[in-house]
Amino acid sequence: MTTKTTFNSWITRPQPNPHAKMRLFCLPYAGGSAVIFRTWLKNLPPTIEVCPIEIPGRGRQMILPPHTKMPSLVAEIAKNIIPFLDKPFAIFGHSMGGQVSFELARLLRSDYQLKPIHLFISGRKAPQINSTKRKIYNLPDQEFWQEVNKLNGTPNEVIENAEMIEIFLPILRADFTVLETHIHTNQQPFDFPISVFGGLQDTEVPTYQLEAWREHTTANFSLQMLEGDHFFLRSNEKLLLSKISQQLRENSMINI
């Protein structure tokens, strides 16, 4: 398999690195884009090529309609990621991205007989745990926006700008629709390591919901709690990336 060199709007590579030993694919939280991973290169070894995934409705895929169903979203990601899987790879996802990462790994296993060397889940409850929170994806615009803002992840420049809200609201609604309409199904656990990260001050995802990811692997599992709220990946980025590098060194045969 050879790496696709033509432009691919799904895979953003801030600094293409043909000499990298592995690739780290990154999926954002609801409403987020690939740009949130733009600084990750500074705090990861040069042997790791950072490859944020840009899903429709944002960034350079802004003109495409956002997905509202998990299966179609994951299928599209898989189709576009395949040309880049000619090297060992790992997947990272935060919040919504964690759930999408998990489903992507399942699809790569079932449809392509491929698997990552490591799966990193951040700020997301294990999928077998039923949410006790009410669904918000179908609320009226104003009420939906109020609920989203409680998560403390929307930049002030968006909250205070009516035009920006008009742009972001349908993207966020689509993302919450993906999450809140998805039905988890039981499958065999993975045979590669899963590392989970949580925020010590995150009121959205309690520790027991993170610990429950242990059921999804027969290989090594780790749970690490970092200082910060639900968006600790922004406030505690350097430590998070140090932990990711450490896990990759300890659990793979690749010298990074």
N, C-alpha and C positions, 0 to 999 in steps of 0.2 A: 504494500500500500504506500502511495506517495502522498506527500502533503499538498493540499490544494494551494496554489500560489495566486490564483485569481482572486479578485475582491469578493469577500463574503460578508454581507451586512450583519450576519448573526454572530460571527466570531470577531471580537475586537482584540487586537494584540498591540498594546501601547508601545511595546518595544520588541518586534519580532527577533527571535533568537534561535537561529538554525542550529546552534551548538548546544542548546539546552538538553538536559538528560530526561526531562519530563515536562508535562504541561499541567497547569492547574486551571481548571475551568471554574468560573465563578458566576453564581446566580444571585441577583439582588432581592431585596425585600419588596413587598407590594408597593407599586408606584415608583420604584427605583429603577435606575438604568445602569449600564455598564460603567458609566463615569465614576460611580462610587468606589471603584477598584483602581482608579487611575494612579494612586500613590503607592500601591502595594509593592511595586518593583523595588522601592527604596529599602524595604525591610524584609525581603526574601532573598535567598541565595541566587546568584546569577545562573545557576544550573537549572532553575525553575522558570519556565516561560509562563507568565500570567496571561490567561486568555478569558477575559470577561465575556459572557454571553449576553447579547442584546436581543431581548424579546420584543415582539411587535408592539407598536404604540408609543415608543419612546426612542430617544437618541436618534441614531441614523436609520432606525426602522419606524420613525414617527408616522410616516405616511401609510403604514400598514395597520389594519384594524387589530386591536388587541384581542387575544384569545379569551374565551369565557369558559372553556372546558379543559380540564387537565389532560385527558388523553390526546387531544389534537395538539395542544401546546408541546407536550413531551415528544410526540411523534415528529413534529417539525424541528425541534431542537436536535433530536437524534439524527435526522436526515442530514442536517447541516453540519453536525459535529463530526460525523464519520470520517471525512477526509483528513481530519486533524488527529486521528487516533492511531497514527503510525508510530507513536512513542508511548512509553508508559504515561499514564495520566491519573490525576486525582480530581475530585469534584468538591467544591465548597458552595454551600448555600445558606443564606441567612433569612430567617423567618419564612416568608412564602418561598424564598429560594431554597430553603432546606427541604421543604416538602417536594418541590419540583426536582431537586437533586436526587432525592430518594426514588421518585418515580422514574426519572431518567435512567438511573442505574438499573432499575428493574427491567426497563424496556431494552436497554443495551444488552442485558443478559439474555432475555427471552428471544429477541428478534435478530440480534447480531452476534451473539455468543462472545461478547466483549465485556470486560469489567475493569473498573478503576483499581488502582493499587490502594486507594484510601478514599473514604467518604467522610467529609467534614460537614456536620450539621450544627447550625448556630441559631440560638434563639427561637427554636421551633419545637412544639410538643411532638411526642411520638405519634404516629398516625393511627394507632389502634385505640388511642384514648379519645373518647367522645368529648367534644367541647360542651361545656356547661353554659357558654355564653350565647346570647341570642344572635341569630344571623343578621347581618346589617346590609348585605349586598343589594337587597331590594327595597331599602328604605327610601323615602323621598330625599331629594338632593340635599336639602339643608340639614336634615337629621343625620343622613349618612355622613356628610362632611364633618358634623360635630363629633360623631363617634370616631372617625378616623383621626381627628385632631387630638383626641384623648391619648393616642399612642405616642405622642410627642416626637413624631418622626418627620413631620411636614415642615420644611424651612419657612421662616417668617416671611421671606420675600414672596412665597406662594400664598400663605394664609392671608396676607394683607393686600393681595392683588387679584381683583375680580377676574381679569383676563387670564391670569395664570390658573386660577381655580377652574375656570371653564375648560382649560386644556387638560388639567390633571384629574379632574373628577371622573370622566369616563374611563380613564386608564385605571384609576384606583378601583372603581366599581367593577371593572372587568376582572382585575386581579382578585378581589374579594369573592367574586362569583366563581372563579377557578377553585379557590380554596374551600368555600363554604358549600359548594354543590358536589365536591368530589367525595366518592364513597370508597373507603379503604377495603381492600380485599386481602385475605391471608395468602401468603406465598412462603416458599422456603427462605430461611434467612441467608444472608450473604456469607461468603467465605473469605471476605477481606475485611480489614479493620474499619471500624467506625469511631470517630472522635466527635464528641458533642461539647459545645460551649454554651454557657449561660451567663446572664448578667446577675450579679448579686443583688442588685436593686430592681431587677425586672419583675414587675407585678403581673405581667401578662402570662409568663410561663414559669410555673413553680418547678422546683428541682425534681420532684417525683415524675413529672411529665418528661423531663429530659432524660432521667435515669432509665425510663421505659424503652429508650432506643436500644438498650442492651439486647433485647429480644431479637433484633434484626441482624445479628451477626454471630457466627460460630468462631470468628477470629477475635483478635484483641478489641477491647472496648475501653474507652476512657471518657470520663465526664470532668470537665474543668470549669469552675466558676470564676468569672473575672469581675472586677469592679465595673459598675455601670448599670444603666437601665436597659431597656429593650434594644437600644441602639449602641450597645457597648462596642460594637465593631468599629464605630467611628471614634468614640471617646477613648478607647483602649486599643487602638489598632496595632501599635508596635508590639505590645505583649501578645496579642492574639496571633500575629504572624510569627512571632518567636515560637509559640506553642505549636503552630502548624508545622514549622520547619523541624522542630524537635520530634514530632510524631512521625513525620516522613523519614527522618533519619533512623529512628528506632524500629520502624515497622516495615521498611522496604529494603530490598537488596540493592537499591541505587545509592551510590555515594554522592550525596548532595552537599 
